[in-house]
Amino acid sequence: MALPLFAQALTAAQARIAAAARRAGRDPGAVELIAVSKTHPAARVEEALAAGHTSFGENRVQEAAGKFPALRSTHPGLRLHLIGPLQSNKTAEAVALFDVVHTLDRAKLAEALAKEMAKQRRRPSLFIQVNTGEEPQKAGVAPAACATLLRLAREELRLPVVGLMCIPPVAEPPAPHFALLAKLARDLDLPQLSMGMSGDFEAAVELGATQVRLGSALFGGRA
Ligand SMILES: *Cc1c(COP(=O)(O)O)cnc(C)c1O
């Protein structure tokens, strides 16, 4: 019998991640694959869970709040990543729902997260999102301001910052952006790098990604 579609796509993506890691002399096991389930119904997430996958990414707090609490009650090992912008007024809901937030990008949000984490006694891991292309419309802290935000978050607020995240400009080759993010993380002594999507994850893995965020490569196109 043929494998279900998600399982096939997952196997193919894992093989490509492993090959890219080996090309760079890296351990393929050091790369976490986050299945980005935004816009897809809970049934698709169930299909992924049935295939043994437990790590998911969503870009909207509201959408994730509608889909995941029920799935979590039946799959306690599920890990949920917020990969889209977080408004300060959604901080409480995000801290309650997510295990990892990839989009810390400003002081006000760091302060709101610290307050909520203390209140809820829950500490999701954090990535600082860096706007490596310095695009005016894009979220993320400017590369030159990253150290200052990290100092506030890690030293003053004692937040669990684990790494950096970026989304390269669509019209540019992604590799220089991945290389810049990797260098920043090295300089700041941060071990993890959330970078690489369906169109560019192999380049990201070759340049050190520890988290790749794959939507269409696993679930197909979005409406
Ligand atoms: C949607 C999204 C992804 C996944 O995109 P694909 O190209 O479908 O793999 C990854 N990261 C972020 C931040 C996203 O918003």
Ligand as a Chemical Component Dictionary entry (heavy atoms), coordinates in Angstrom:
data_LIG
# 
_chem_comp.id                   LIG 
_chem_comp.type                 NON-POLYMER 
_chem_comp.pdbx_formal_charge   0 
_chem_comp.three_letter_code    LIG 
# 
loop_
_chem_comp_atom.comp_id 
_chem_comp_atom.atom_id 
_chem_comp_atom.alt_atom_id 
_chem_comp_atom.type_symbol 
_chem_comp_atom.charge 
_chem_comp_atom.model_Cartn_x 
_chem_comp_atom.model_Cartn_y 
_chem_comp_atom.model_Cartn_z 
_chem_comp_atom.pdbx_ordinal 
LIG C1 C1 C 0 4.298 30.365 5.823 1  
LIG C2 C2 C 0 5.620 30.450 6.443 2  
LIG C3 C3 C 0 6.575 29.423 6.254 3  
LIG C4 C4 C 0 6.342 28.232 5.340 4  
LIG O1 O1 O 0 6.349 28.643 4.003 5  
LIG P1 P1 P 0 6.480 27.576 2.803 6  
LIG O2 O2 O 0 7.101 28.360 1.711 7  
LIG O3 O3 O 0 5.098 27.125 2.504 8  
LIG O4 O4 O 0 7.353 26.478 3.271 9  
LIG C5 C5 C 0 7.783 29.520 6.926 10 
LIG N1 N1 N 0 8.057 30.569 7.738 11 
LIG C6 C6 C 0 7.173 31.573 7.936 12 
LIG C7 C7 C 0 7.554 32.679 8.842 13 
LIG C8 C8 C 0 5.931 31.546 7.301 14 
LIG O5 O5 O 0 5.065 32.553 7.518 15 
# 
loop_
_chem_comp_bond.comp_id 
_chem_comp_bond.atom_id_1 
_chem_comp_bond.atom_id_2 
_chem_comp_bond.value_order 
_chem_comp_bond.pdbx_ordinal 
LIG C1 C2 SING 1  
LIG C2 C3 SING 2  
LIG C2 C8 DOUB 3  
LIG C3 C4 SING 4  
LIG C3 C5 DOUB 5  
LIG C4 O1 SING 6  
LIG O1 P1 SING 7  
LIG P1 O2 DOUB 8  
LIG P1 O3 SING 9  
LIG P1 O4 SING 10 
LIG C5 N1 SING 11 
LIG N1 C6 DOUB 12 
LIG C6 C7 SING 13 
LIG C6 C8 SING 14 
LIG C8 O5 SING 15 
# 
